[in-house]
Amino acid sequence: MAKRRVASGVFASLVVVSVAVGALFVGSAGAAETTATKCADPSGTVKIGMSYFGNVGSAVTAVGGEGDLVPADQAIVDGYKKGIAALNAEGGLAGCQVEGVFFNFKATGSDFNQNSQQECAAMTQDNEVVAMFGTAFETKVAVDCFAKAKTPLFQIGTNYAPTCADYQKYAGYLYNPSGIATCRFGAFIDIWKDAGLFPKDAKVGILVQTDGSGANEALANKVWGPRLKKLKIPYETFEYTGSTSAAAFSEVNAALANAVLKFKADGVNVVLLTPGGGQGIAAFTGQANTQGYFPVYGIDSADGFGNAVGIAPNATMKGAVGISYAILDLPLTAQQALPANSAITECATWTTPSTTTLTGASPFCDYINILHAALGDAKDTTPASLKKGIEGLGTSFVSSLTYDGKTKFGKNRYTGGIVARVLQYDTATDTFVFMPDQKPRIIP
């Protein structure tokens, strides 16, 4: 394995790794040599990018979590290397062997916008990767920057949830294999209603985390708001600026202390949260508990489950209803009880074993697999070839994260999630479990 650091001192945390195919992949040995596609790059290799949340323990501790439970940075990078080795064992991408470029996003950094800009420059200018896996706290700065540099970004992190306008504007440069774009969240209101989240005297308060993009404001006022009005359920919103660093989380706490007081005074008894890396549920619930304020919560995979069970006091989450489109929202025992998924079984052979989630179920697994599905036999690794390949997947791609592995892609459809399950909070186990009598829902 050859390792080299880029020359630029600004990105000292960036590592480029070339992973050779080892004997671990006996069934695919020689695939790279016998593939019918010849690599369009004279070097015979291409690079793909991956970020990781370095020093994440300190950042999680800053918001009340258990920092020592977060996997070590090296374990994450080792998992990335195994994935690249597996990809190369299957012939790589478009006849090219693959090198990995890893960026330490540094969760304890002072500015996530700045981190996003640095990451983009390192990947697109210094290394010219053909695709990027953004799993940390990338902001809209990263979405805009990678698209401008014509480098496809697989946006998996929860800090910024790209809108349908983003996917349309940046078609071919923005993907989420297992996600659901926020403009498709309109169906969530009816699902919450059918699950009994809204009492007869319901008054809804929507916590809107703002980041300057207008995405969550649109979700609250143009997607959820009209549907609530149609159901004759009054609602109000409370906007707060999301933290762009771990150190600035105290400002979120202060803002949401005011939200608690306002919602309580206004008689809000149901609280919905817009995406924002779990900041809303983490800051709001603890202060609501202190104030003796106990509304019921509607949360979803884009924001809420991790902090709802890891940080929020049990008493505050009683009655919460979750809309899940990712199996990792479930406790491990429930994940293990799900029907067999071929992607998980395959990925488990090369992903780092986990004691908290189903080994083989991960956003990184989907990233590697969808690149191979779309570009494995392509003529080249250009954004146009990737776009054509992903659009052509239809419903054939099996995700390691979605329920039953189901996805759907096509023209102008670059988020693959389609199946949602309704979960309810169980105070006895501090987990979300399947709600009885609630069938899987298809999200259009």
C-alpha positions in Angstrom: 0.0 0.0 0.0 1.5 3.3 -1.1 0.8 6.4 0.9 1.6 10.0 0.1 0.5 13.3 1.5 -0.4 16.3 -0.7 2.2 19.0 -0.8 -0.2 21.8 0.3 0.3 22.7 4.0 -3.2 23.9 4.3 -4.6 20.4 4.0 -2.2 18.6 6.2 -5.0 16.4 7.4 -5.6 15.1 3.8 -4.2 11.6 2.9 -4.2 10.0 -0.5 -4.1 6.2 -0.4 -3.7 3.7 -3.2 -5.2 0.3 -2.1 -4.0 -2.8 -3.9 -6.3 -5.7 -4.4 -5.5 -8.4 -1.8 -6.2 -12.1 -1.6 -9.3 -11.4 0.6 -11.4 -11.1 -2.6 -10.6 -14.5 -4.1 -13.9 -14.7 -6.0 -13.0 -11.4 -7.9 -9.3 -11.9 -8.3 -8.1 -10.7 -11.6 -11.3 -8.7 -12.3 -9.3 -5.5 -12.9 -7.0 -7.2 -15.5 -9.8 -8.9 -17.4 -12.3 -6.1 -17.6 -13.5 -5.2 -21.1 -13.2 -1.5 -20.4 -9.9 0.3 -20.7 -9.2 3.1 -18.3 -9.5 6.5 -20.0 -6.9 8.0 -17.7 -3.3 7.2 -18.9 -2.3 6.6 -15.3 -4.8 3.7 -15.1 -6.2 5.1 -11.9 -8.9 7.6 -10.7 -9.4 9.1 -7.3 -12.6 9.2 -5.1 -13.0 11.4 -2.1 -14.3 10.7 1.4 -14.6 12.9 4.5 -14.7 11.7 8.1 -15.6 13.5 11.3 -12.2 13.7 12.9 -11.9 14.3 16.6 -15.6 13.7 16.8 -15.5 12.6 20.4 -14.8 16.1 21.7 -17.6 17.6 19.5 -20.2 15.1 20.7 -19.2 15.6 24.3 -19.8 19.4 23.8 -23.5 18.8 23.2 -23.9 16.3 26.0 -23.2 13.0 24.3 -20.8 10.1 25.0 -17.7 11.1 23.2 -15.8 7.9 24.1 -18.4 5.8 22.3 -17.4 7.3 18.9 -15.2 5.0 16.7 -11.6 6.1 16.4 -10.6 8.1 13.4 -8.2 5.4 12.3 -11.0 2.8 12.4 -13.1 4.9 10.0 -10.2 5.4 7.6 -9.4 1.7 7.7 -13.0 0.9 6.8 -12.7 3.3 3.8 -9.6 1.5 2.6 -11.4 -1.9 2.8 -14.2 -0.5 0.7 -11.8 0.8 -2.0 -10.0 -2.6 -2.0 -13.4 -4.3 -2.5 -14.2 -1.9 -5.4 -10.8 -2.6 -7.0 -11.3 -6.3 -6.6 -14.4 -5.9 -8.8 -12.5 -4.1 -11.5 -12.7 -0.5 -10.2 -14.5 2.2 -12.1 -14.6 2.2 -15.9 -11.5 0.0 -16.1 -9.6 2.2 -13.7 -8.2 1.2 -10.4 -9.3 3.5 -7.6 -7.3 5.6 -5.1 -9.0 7.1 -2.0 -8.5 10.6 -0.7 -9.5 11.1 2.9 -10.3 14.5 4.5 -10.4 15.0 8.2 -13.4 17.4 8.6 -12.4 18.1 12.2 -15.7 18.2 14.2 -14.0 20.5 16.7 -13.1 23.0 14.1 -14.1 26.7 14.5 -16.2 27.0 11.3 -18.0 24.2 9.4 -18.4 26.5 6.4 -14.7 27.0 6.3 -14.1 23.3 6.7 -16.5 22.7 3.8 -14.6 25.2 1.5 -11.2 23.6 2.4 -12.5 20.1 1.8 -13.8 21.2 -1.6 -10.6 22.8 -2.6 -8.5 19.8 -1.5 -10.7 17.4 -3.4 -11.3 19.3 -6.6 -8.1 21.3 -7.1 -5.4 19.4 -5.3 -6.6 15.9 -6.2 -9.3 16.1 -8.9 -11.4 13.3 -7.5 -14.2 11.9 -9.7 -16.7 11.8 -6.8 -16.9 12.9 -3.2 -18.5 11.2 -0.2 -19.5 14.0 2.3 -20.5 12.3 5.5 -19.5 14.9 8.1 -21.0 18.3 8.8 -20.7 19.7 5.3 -22.8 22.8 4.7 -24.4 24.3 1.6 -21.0 25.8 0.9 -19.8 22.3 0.0 -22.9 21.6 -2.2 -22.3 24.8 -4.1 -18.5 24.5 -4.3 -18.4 20.9 -5.6 -21.1 21.6 -8.2 -19.2 24.7 -9.4 -16.1 22.5 -9.7 -18.2 19.9 -11.6 -17.4 17.2 -9.1 -20.3 14.9 -8.1 -21.0 15.0 -4.3 -22.8 12.3 -2.5 -24.3 14.3 0.3 -25.0 12.1 3.3 -24.3 14.3 6.3 -27.2 15.7 8.3 -26.1 19.3 8.7 -27.6 20.5 5.5 -30.4 18.6 3.7 -30.3 19.6 0.0 -33.6 20.8 -1.4 -35.3 19.6 -4.6 -34.2 22.9 -6.1 -30.6 21.9 -5.3 -31.0 18.6 -7.0 -32.5 20.2 -10.0 -30.0 23.0 -10.3 -27.1 20.7 -9.7 -28.4 17.7 -11.6 -25.5 15.3 -12.1 -23.4 16.7 -9.3 -25.5 15.9 -6.2 -26.8 12.5 -5.0 -28.1 10.7 -1.9 -28.5 7.0 -2.5 -30.8 6.3 0.5 -32.1 9.8 1.2 -35.4 11.6 0.6 -35.3 15.2 -0.6 -37.2 17.7 1.7 -39.7 18.7 -1.0 -41.0 15.1 -0.7 -41.6 15.5 3.0 -45.2 16.7 2.4 -46.4 13.1 2.8 -45.0 13.1 6.4 -47.9 15.3 7.7 -50.5 12.7 6.7 -48.4 9.8 8.1 -48.1 11.6 11.4 -51.8 12.2 11.4 -52.6 8.6 10.7 -50.3 7.5 13.4 -52.1 9.7 16.0 -49.5 12.4 16.6 -52.0 15.2 16.3 -54.6 15.3 19.1 -58.0 16.9 18.4 -56.8 20.2 19.9 -53.5 20.1 18.1 -51.4 23.2 17.8 -48.1 22.6 16.0 -44.9 24.4 16.5 -42.2 23.9 13.9 -38.6 24.5 14.9 -36.9 25.9 11.8 -33.1 25.8 11.7 -31.8 28.4 9.3 -28.5 28.4 7.4 -29.0 31.2 4.9 -30.2 28.8 2.1 -33.9 29.1 2.8 -34.3 25.3 2.6 -35.9 24.7 6.0 -38.0 27.8 5.8 -39.4 26.4 2.5 -40.0 23.0 4.2 -41.9 24.6 7.1 -44.0 27.2 5.1 -44.3 25.7 1.7 -44.4 22.0 2.3 -45.7 21.3 5.8 -47.6 24.5 6.4 -50.1 24.2 3.6 -50.8 20.6 4.5 -51.4 21.5 8.1 -53.8 24.2 7.0 -55.7 21.8 4.8 -56.2 19.6 7.9 -57.3 22.7 9.8 -54.4 22.3 12.3 -53.0 25.7 13.4 -49.2 26.1 13.4 -46.5 28.5 14.1 -42.8 28.5 13.4 -39.7 29.5 15.4 -36.5 30.2 13.5 -33.1 29.9 14.9 -29.6 30.0 13.3 -27.9 26.6 13.3 -24.4 26.3 14.8 -21.5 26.2 12.3 -19.1 24.9 14.9 -19.2 22.8 18.1 -18.1 25.8 20.1 -21.0 27.9 19.0 -23.6 25.3 20.1 -24.3 27.5 23.2 -25.9 30.0 20.9 -28.4 27.4 19.7 -29.2 26.5 23.3 -29.9 30.1 24.1 -32.2 30.5 21.1 -34.1 27.4 21.8 -34.6 28.4 25.4 -36.7 31.2 24.0 -38.5 28.7 21.7 -39.5 26.7 24.7 -40.9 29.7 26.4 -42.8 30.8 23.3 -44.3 27.5 22.4 -45.3 26.8 26.0 -47.0 30.2 26.3 -48.8 29.8 22.9 -50.2 26.4 23.8 -48.2 24.4 21.3 -48.6 20.7 22.0 -46.9 19.1 19.0 -43.4 20.0 17.9 -41.9 19.2 14.5 -38.3 19.7 13.6 -36.6 20.6 10.3 -33.3 19.0 9.4 -30.2 20.3 11.2 -27.8 17.7 12.4 -29.8 16.9 15.5 -29.2 20.4 17.0 -32.9 21.1 17.5 -33.8 18.0 19.4 -30.7 18.1 21.5 -31.1 21.7 22.6 -34.9 22.0 22.8 -35.9 18.9 24.7 -33.6 19.3 27.7 -34.7 22.8 28.3 -38.4 21.9 27.8 -37.9 19.2 30.4 -36.5 21.7 32.9 -39.5 24.0 32.2 -42.0 21.2 32.8 -43.1 21.5 29.2 -44.0 18.2 27.5 -45.3 18.4 23.9 -45.1 15.4 21.7 -42.6 15.3 18.9 -42.6 14.4 15.2 -39.2 13.5 14.0 -37.7 11.9 10.9 -34.5 10.3 9.6 -33.2 13.7 8.4 -33.0 14.9 12.0 -33.7 13.5 15.4 -33.4 9.8 16.1 -29.8 9.8 17.2 -30.1 12.7 19.6 -33.6 11.7 20.6 -32.4 8.5 22.2 -28.9 9.6 23.1 -29.4 13.1 24.6 -33.1 14.0 25.1 -34.5 13.1 28.5 -36.7 10.0 28.4 -39.7 11.9 29.8 -39.7 14.5 27.1 -39.8 11.9 24.3 -42.9 10.1 25.5 -45.5 9.9 22.7 -42.9 10.9 20.0 -43.6 9.5 16.5 -40.8 9.0 14.0 -40.9 8.6 10.2 -37.9 6.5 9.4 -36.4 5.8 6.0 -33.1 4.4 7.3 -32.8 1.1 9.2 -30.1 2.6 11.4 -32.8 4.6 13.2 -33.8 1.3 14.8 -32.0 -0.3 17.8 -29.5 -3.1 16.8 -31.8 -5.9 17.8 -34.5 -4.6 15.5 -32.0 -4.1 12.7 -30.9 -7.7 13.1 -34.5 -8.9 12.9 -35.1 -7.4 9.5 -35.2 -9.5 6.3 -31.9 -10.4 4.7 -30.5 -7.6 2.5 -27.9 -8.6 -0.2 -26.1 -5.3 0.0 -25.6 -5.6 3.8 -24.4 -9.2 3.4 -21.9 -8.2 0.8 -20.7 -5.1 2.6 -20.3 -7.0 5.9 -17.3 -8.8 4.3 -15.3 -5.6 4.1 -16.8 -3.1 6.4 -15.4 -2.5 9.9 -17.4 -4.6 12.4 -19.8 -2.6 14.6 -21.3 -3.4 18.0 -24.0 -0.7 17.8 -25.3 -1.0 14.2 -25.7 -3.8 11.7 -22.3 -4.5 10.2 -22.5 -3.8 6.5 -25.2 -1.2 6.7 -23.6 2.2 6.1 -23.7 5.3 3.8 -20.2 4.5 2.7 -21.3 1.0 1.6 -23.9 2.7 -0.6 -21.4 5.1 -2.0 -19.0 2.4 -3.1 -21.8 0.2 -4.4 -23.6 2.9 -6.4 -20.3 4.1 -8.0 -19.7 0.5 -9.1 -23.3 0.0 -10.3 -23.2 3.3 -12.3 -19.6 3.3 -13.5 -18.2 -0.2 -13.3 -18.7 -0.9 -17.0 -18.9 2.7 -18.2 -16.6 4.1 -20.9 -15.2 6.7 -18.5 -15.8 8.3 -15.0 -17.1 11.7 -16.2 -20.1 13.3 -14.4 -22.1 12.7 -17.5 -21.4 9.0 -17.4 -22.2 8.9 -13.7 -25.5 10.7 -14.2 -26.5 8.4 -17.1 -25.6 5.4 -15.0 -27.5 6.4 -11.9 -30.6 7.5 -13.8 -30.6 4.1 -15.5 -30.6 2.2 -12.3 -34.4 2.6 -11.9 -35.4 0.4 -9.0 -32.5 -2.1 -9.4 -30.0 -0.6 -6.8 -30.1 -2.3 -3.5 -29.2 0.0 -0.6 -27.7 -1.2 2.7 -29.7 1.5 4.5 -33.2 1.5 3.2 -36.0 -0.8 4.3 -35.9 -4.0 2.2 -33.0 -2.3 0.3 -35.5 -0.5 -2.0 -34.6 2.5 -4.0 -35.8 4.4 -7.0 -33.8 6.5 -9.4 -34.5 8.0 -12.8 -34.5 11.3 -14.8 -34.5 14.2 -12.3 -34.6 11.7 -9.3 -31.3 11.6 -7.5 -32.4 10.7 -4.0 -33.0 6.9 -3.8 -35.1 6.6 -0.6 -38.7 5.5 -1.2 -39.9 3.4 1.7 -40.8 4.9 5.2 -41.7 3.1 8.4 -43.5 4.6 11.3 -41.8 4.3 14.7 -42.8 5.2 18.2 -40.7 6.0 21.2 -40.4 3.4 23.8 -39.6 5.0 27.2 -38.6 1.6 28.8 -35.7 1.0 26.3 -35.0 4.6 25.2 -35.3 3.5 21.6 -37.7 3.9 18.7 -39.6 0.7 17.7 -42.1 -0.1 14.9 -45.6 1.2 15.6 -48.1 -1.6 15.6 -50.6 -1.5 12.7 -48.6 1.0 10.7 -47.7 -0.4 7.4 -44.6 0.6 5.3 -45.4 3.8 3.3 -44.1 4.7 -0.2 -42.9 8.2 -0.4 -43.6 9.6 -3.9 
